[in-house]
Amino acid sequence: MARTALLFVLASVFALALGACGDSTGTTPQASDTVLPDSSESMGYGVRVTLTNNSVAKGELLADTTLFYDSSNRLELRRLNVTFYNAIGEKDGLLTAKEGTYNKRLNRLEARGNVVVVRADGKRLETPQLVYDELRNQMFSDSSFVLNEPPKRQISGIGFETDPQLTKFRVMKNFKGVAPVKVETP
């Protein structure tokens, strides 16, 4: 009985192996010539780019996957993180996003998809899309946003302009704000 079961298993494995060899046309499948999407010139993993302003490092961009276009002047980024630094080189904040585009010619980063900026002082900005312009040292967006500031202050609206420290904040429209008010009793 055990021998019959063993023969049945071996025959089944042999039949499956024969069935997997080739297709009905008799041709062998070929791999594509490239694994690069679209017209990408190259692809990189774990790519780091230093963001500068007047030759001073303002941040470091790290992307899980990077596709290079336009003679490597446009980078399409996946799973990106940007670490911001203050004037003396200390870590000052972090930007995360699902994807983005970095244009080397314009020194401009557009982050898209669950963009979150967290500053060292506890401020937190959330928006679906954000542009960081290195030359102007400014972040802006025309999308909805929520800015939380400790301890309990919240600003929201559509569209904003701000410095990377989130201190000079200008809301374009639909401004809403919540802030604690201390009432003094006489």
Secondary structure in CASP SS format (residue, H / E / C, confidence):
PFRMAT SS
TARGET T0000
AUTHOR 0000-0000-0000
METHOD secondary structure of the structure
MODEL  1
M C 1.00
A H 1.00
R H 1.00
T H 1.00
A H 1.00
L H 1.00
L H 1.00
F H 1.00
V H 1.00
L H 1.00
A H 1.00
S H 1.00
V H 1.00
F H 1.00
A H 1.00
L H 1.00
A H 1.00
L H 1.00
G H 1.00
A C 1.00
C C 1.00
G C 1.00
D C 1.00
S C 1.00
T C 1.00
G C 1.00
T C 1.00
T C 1.00
P C 1.00
Q C 1.00
A C 1.00
S C 1.00
D C 1.00
T C 1.00
V C 1.00
L C 1.00
P C 1.00
D C 1.00
S C 1.00
S C 1.00
E C 1.00
S E 1.00
M E 1.00
G E 1.00
Y E 1.00
G E 1.00
V E 1.00
R E 1.00
V E 1.00
T E 1.00
L E 1.00
T E 1.00
N E 1.00
N C 1.00
S C 1.00
V E 1.00
A E 1.00
K E 1.00
G E 1.00
E E 1.00
L E 1.00
L E 1.00
A E 1.00
D E 1.00
T E 1.00
T E 1.00
L E 1.00
F E 1.00
Y E 1.00
D C 1.00
S C 1.00
S C 1.00
N C 1.00
R E 1.00
L E 1.00
E E 1.00
L E 1.00
R E 1.00
R E 1.00
L E 1.00
N E 1.00
V E 1.00
T E 1.00
F E 1.00
Y E 1.00
N C 1.00
A C 1.00
I C 1.00
G C 1.00
E C 1.00
K E 1.00
D E 1.00
G E 1.00
L E 1.00
L E 1.00
T E 1.00
A E 1.00
K E 1.00
E E 1.00
G E 1.00
T E 1.00
Y E 1.00
N E 1.00
K C 1.00
R C 1.00
L C 1.00
N C 1.00
R E 1.00
L E 1.00
E E 1.00
A E 1.00
R E 1.00
G E 1.00
N E 1.00
V E 1.00
V E 1.00
V E 1.00
V E 1.00
R E 1.00
A C 1.00
D C 1.00
G C 1.00
K C 1.00
R E 1.00
L E 1.00
E E 1.00
T E 1.00
P E 1.00
Q E 1.00
L E 1.00
V E 1.00
Y E 1.00
D E 1.00
E C 1.00
L C 1.00
R C 1.00
N C 1.00
Q E 1.00
M E 1.00
F E 1.00
S E 1.00
D E 1.00
S E 1.00
S E 1.00
F E 1.00
V E 1.00
L E 1.00
N E 1.00
E E 1.00
P C 1.00
P C 1.00
K C 1.00
R E 1.00
Q E 1.00
I E 1.00
S E 1.00
G E 1.00
I E 1.00
G E 1.00
F E 1.00
E E 1.00
T E 1.00
D C 1.00
P C 1.00
Q C 1.00
L C 1.00
T C 1.00
K C 1.00
F C 1.00
R E 1.00
V E 1.00
M E 1.00
K E 1.00
N E 1.00
F E 1.00
K E 1.00
G E 1.00
V E 1.00
A C 1.00
P C 1.00
V C 1.00
K C 1.00
V C 1.00
E C 1.00
T C 1.00
P C 1.00
END
